[in-house]
Amino acid sequence: MFAGAFDVLVSFRVLILCLHVLAVLTWVGGLVYQVIVVLPVVGKGIASVASLRIGLGCEARFRAVMWPAVGIALFTGLVNLMNVWNSLRQIGASLPAAFASLLVIKLLLVAGMILLQAGQQFVVYPKRLGLVAQVAPDAAVLPADLAIWQRRAFWLHVATVCLAVPVILCALLLRG
C-alpha cells in the first residue's frame, strides 16, 4: 500500500515538473521565435504594411498561448517549491541558504520577464496596432513613429529572452 502511494507521489511530481518545463519552453520558445523570425522581418521600418500586419497577427496568436503558459509555469513552479519545502520539512531540515538565494534571484528575473512582456503586450502592441491602422495598405515605407514602436517591441522581446537565459541557468542549478 505504501509503495503505491509513493509511486503516485513520484508520478505527480514528475508530471508537475514536465508541465513546468513544457510551459517554460512554450513561453521562451515563442519569444525566441518572435525575436529571430517575426520581428526582424517587420521591425526594421522598411517592411510593407502587409508584412507588418502578418507579424502583428503572429504576435496576437502567440499572446493567446503565452499568457496561459506563463500561468502554468508560475503555478507548477509554486507546486514544485511546495514539494521541496514539504520534503525538507518531513526530514526536519530547512532550505539551504544558497538554494534560497538562487531561488530569490530566479523569482526576481521571472518577475522582470513578466513585467517586460506585460509592457510589450499591453502598451507597445496596442500602440503599434493603432499606428498600423492609420497607414494606407499600399504604403511603401512605414512611418517613422511606427518604426520606433517596432524597435521598442523588438528590444522588449530581446530583453525578455536575455532574462530567460539566467532564469534557465538558475533552474538548472536549483535542480542540482
N, C-alpha and C positions, 0 to 999 in steps of 0.2 A: 504494500500500500504506500509506504513512504517513498520507495523508488519511483513509483508512478507520479506522485505529486512533484518530486524533484525533476522528473523529465518534463512535466508540463511547465514548471517554472523556468527551466532552461530554454524550452521551446519558446515561451513567451518573451524571454529576454532576447533571444536570437531574432524573433520576429520584430520586436521593437527596434533593435539595432539595425536590422535590414531596412525597415521603414524609414529610419532616421537617415541612413546612408542614401537611400533612393530619393528621399525628399531633397537632401542637400545636393545630390547630383543633378536633379531636375532644376533646382534654383540656379546653382552656379553654372551648370552646363548651358542653360538658357541664356545666362548673362554672357558667357563666353561666345556663344553663337551670335548674340546681338553685337558684341564688340568686334568679332572677326568677320562676320558675314554681312549683317544687315546695315549697321551704322556706317561702315566705310563707304558703302555704295551711295547712301543718301546724306552723309554727314559732311561732305566737303563743300557744299554750297554750289556745286556745279552739276548736280543731278537734275533730272527733269522732275516736274511736279508729279508725273505719273509714278516714277520710281519712288519718290518720297511718300506718296500715298500708299504704295505697296509696303514700304518699310514701316510706316505707321500702323498699317494693318497687322503686320507681323508682330509688332510690339504689343498691340491690343490682344492678339491671341496668346502671346507669351504671358501677358498680365493675368489672363484668366487661369493660367496654370501656376504662375509664380507665387501668388499670394496663398493659395491652398498649400503649396509645397513649403512655404515659409511657416505656415501654421502647423503643418505636420512635423516639420523639423523642430520647431520650438516645443511642441507637445511631447514628441518622442525623446527629445533631449532632456526634458524635465523628468520623464519616466526613467530614463537611463540614470540620471543623477539620483533619483529616489532609490533605485535599485542598488547603486553603490553605497549610498548612505545607510540603507537598511542592512546590507551585508556587513558593513563595518559595525553597525550598532549591535548586530547579533553576536559578534565576536568581542564586543567591548572596546573597540578601537575608535579612533576619530580620524577625520580626513588629514592626511599629511599636509604640512604647510606648503610644500612645493606643488602638490595637487591643487590645493585651494587657490594658490596664487595663479597657477596656469589656467584654472577654470575661470577666475575673475577676468583675466586677460582675454580669454576666448569669448566670454559673455559680452565684454565691452566692445570687442571687434564685431561680434554679431549685431549688437545694437547699432553700431556705426553703419554696418551694411544695410540694416533695415531702414535707418534714417536716410541714407543716401538714396536707396531705392524708392522710399516714400516721396522724397523730394523730386526725384525724376518722374515718378508715376503720377503724382498729384499736383505738381506745379509746372514742371518743364513740359511734360507730354501734352497737357491741355493747352498750354500756350502755343506749342507747335501746331496742334490741330487747328486752333483758331487762326493762326497765321497762314497755314496752307489753304484754308478755306477761302482766304481773301485773294489768293493768287490764281490768275487765269490758268485753265488747264493746259493751254498751249505755250505757256511761258518757257523760254529757253533757259533762263537763269533764275535761281531763287533770289528773292530779295535779301538784302544784307541782314536785316533783323532776324529773318527766319534762319539764315545760315549761322548766325550767332547762337540761336537757341538749339540748332542742330549740334553745334560743337559742345554746348553745355551738356546736352543729353549724352553725347559720346563720352565726355570726360567723367560724368557721373557714373556711367556704366563701367568705365575703366577703373575708376577709384573703388567701386564696389568689388570688382574682380580682384583688384590688388589687395583689398582687405580679406578676401576669401582665402588667399594663399596662407597667411599666418593663422587663420582660423583652422584650416585643414591641418596645418602643422601642429597646432595646439591639440587638436583632436587626436592626432596620431600619438603625440607624447602622453596624453592623458590615458590612452588605451594601454600604454606601457608595453 
